[in-house]
Amino acid sequence: MAHVRKTTHSRKTGARNTARRKASTTRGTTRKRSNRRAAPKRWSQRVSQESDALDLKRGVFKLKDPRKIAASLKRSAEHSSRRKTGAYRSALSMLTFYINRAGKTLPKTQRTRLERAKVELKRAFGRE
């Protein structure tokens, strides 16, 4: 009769240890690089690239003039085939998303500029 060993740890611990063992065996090897583009490191970056929100112009939030930011967002929102809601709502939510995700790292001058862009966006859509 075979002796069955009783384990006292949970399944999670066992899975964690197995994962560690696998990781430690592959550390010394070099990985083959593929020609595919690397996935974005931040989930917020992936959301802004792949979500069904807007096709934004590159560097739109870096523009100096709040009116230009608002105009670019409006143009993107009106021409986007990926948005699910109205153009105004999509543009404003993307602007708010950017401001919120930047958090404390966003310089005060740029935050002020983006907050003014919200006002300009409302004006551009006639929602003052």
C-alpha positions as CSV (number, residue, x, y, z in Angstrom):
1,M,0.0,0.0,0.0
2,A,1.4,3.4,-1.0
3,H,1.8,6.0,1.7
4,V,0.0,9.3,0.9
5,R,1.7,12.4,2.2
6,K,-0.6,14.9,3.8
7,T,0.0,18.6,3.0
8,T,-0.6,21.4,5.4
9,H,-0.3,24.3,3.1
10,S,-3.0,25.8,0.9
11,R,-3.2,25.5,-2.8
12,K,-2.2,29.1,-3.3
13,T,1.1,28.5,-1.6
14,G,1.8,25.4,-3.7
15,A,1.0,27.3,-6.9
16,R,3.2,30.2,-5.8
17,N,6.1,27.9,-5.0
18,T,5.7,26.2,-8.4
19,A,5.7,29.6,-10.1
20,R,8.9,30.6,-8.3
21,R,10.7,27.4,-9.3
22,K,9.8,27.9,-12.9
23,A,10.9,31.5,-12.8
24,S,14.2,30.7,-11.2
25,T,15.0,28.1,-13.9
26,T,14.5,30.6,-16.7
27,R,16.4,33.5,-15.3
28,G,19.7,32.7,-16.8
29,T,18.4,32.2,-20.3
30,T,18.1,34.9,-22.9
31,R,14.8,35.4,-24.5
32,K,14.3,35.6,-28.2
33,R,13.0,39.0,-29.3
34,S,10.0,39.2,-31.5
35,N,9.2,41.8,-34.1
36,R,5.9,42.6,-32.4
37,R,5.5,45.9,-30.6
38,A,5.9,45.7,-26.9
39,A,2.6,46.0,-24.9
40,P,2.1,49.3,-23.0
41,K,3.5,49.1,-19.4
42,R,0.7,51.1,-17.9
43,W,-2.9,50.1,-17.9
44,S,-4.0,53.7,-18.4
45,Q,-1.8,53.9,-21.6
46,R,-3.5,50.7,-22.9
47,V,-6.9,52.1,-22.1
48,S,-6.3,55.3,-24.1
49,Q,-4.9,53.3,-27.0
50,E,-7.3,50.4,-27.2
51,S,-10.6,51.4,-25.6
52,D,-13.7,52.2,-27.5
53,A,-13.4,55.9,-26.6
54,L,-11.6,58.0,-29.2
55,D,-8.9,58.0,-31.8
56,L,-6.8,60.8,-30.3
57,K,-4.2,62.8,-32.2
58,R,-0.8,62.1,-30.8
59,G,0.4,64.6,-28.1
60,V,-3.0,66.4,-27.9
61,F,-2.7,66.9,-24.1
62,K,0.8,68.4,-24.5
63,L,-0.5,71.4,-26.6
64,K,0.0,74.8,-25.0
65,D,-3.3,76.4,-26.0
66,P,-6.5,75.1,-24.2
67,R,-8.6,76.1,-27.3
68,K,-6.4,73.9,-29.5
69,I,-6.7,71.0,-27.1
70,A,-10.5,71.4,-27.1
71,A,-10.7,71.7,-30.8
72,S,-8.6,68.6,-31.3
73,L,-10.7,66.6,-28.8
74,K,-13.9,67.7,-30.6
75,R,-12.5,66.8,-34.0
76,S,-11.4,63.4,-32.7
77,A,-14.7,62.7,-31.0
78,E,-16.8,63.7,-34.0
79,H,-14.8,61.6,-36.4
80,S,-14.3,58.6,-34.2
81,S,-16.0,55.4,-35.2
82,R,-15.1,53.7,-31.9
83,R,-17.1,55.8,-29.4
84,K,-20.3,54.5,-27.8
85,T,-21.7,57.7,-26.5
86,G,-22.1,61.3,-27.8
87,A,-19.1,63.2,-29.0
88,Y,-19.2,65.7,-26.2
89,R,-19.3,63.1,-23.5
90,S,-16.5,61.0,-25.1
91,A,-14.2,64.1,-25.5
92,L,-14.8,65.3,-21.9
93,S,-14.4,61.8,-20.4
94,M,-11.1,61.4,-22.2
95,L,-9.8,64.7,-20.9
96,T,-10.9,63.9,-17.4
97,F,-9.4,60.5,-17.6
98,Y,-6.0,62.0,-18.6
99,I,-6.2,64.5,-15.7
100,N,-7.1,61.9,-13.2
101,R,-4.6,59.3,-14.2
102,A,-1.7,61.9,-14.2
103,G,-2.6,62.6,-10.6
104,K,0.0,64.4,-8.5
105,T,2.7,64.0,-11.2
106,L,0.9,66.5,-13.5
107,P,2.5,69.9,-13.3
108,K,0.2,72.7,-11.9
109,T,0.5,74.8,-15.1
110,Q,-0.5,71.8,-17.3
111,R,-3.4,70.9,-15.0
112,T,-4.6,74.5,-15.2
113,R,-4.3,74.4,-18.9
114,L,-6.3,71.2,-19.1
115,E,-9.0,72.5,-16.8
116,R,-9.3,75.5,-19.1
117,A,-9.6,73.1,-22.0
118,K,-12.7,71.6,-20.3
119,V,-14.3,75.0,-20.3
120,E,-13.3,75.5,-24.0
121,L,-14.7,72.1,-24.8
122,K,-18.1,73.0,-23.3
123,R,-18.0,76.2,-25.3
124,A,-17.1,74.4,-28.5
125,F,-20.1,72.0,-28.1
126,G,-22.4,74.9,-27.1
127,R,-23.0,73.7,-23.6
128,E,-22.0,76.7,-21.6
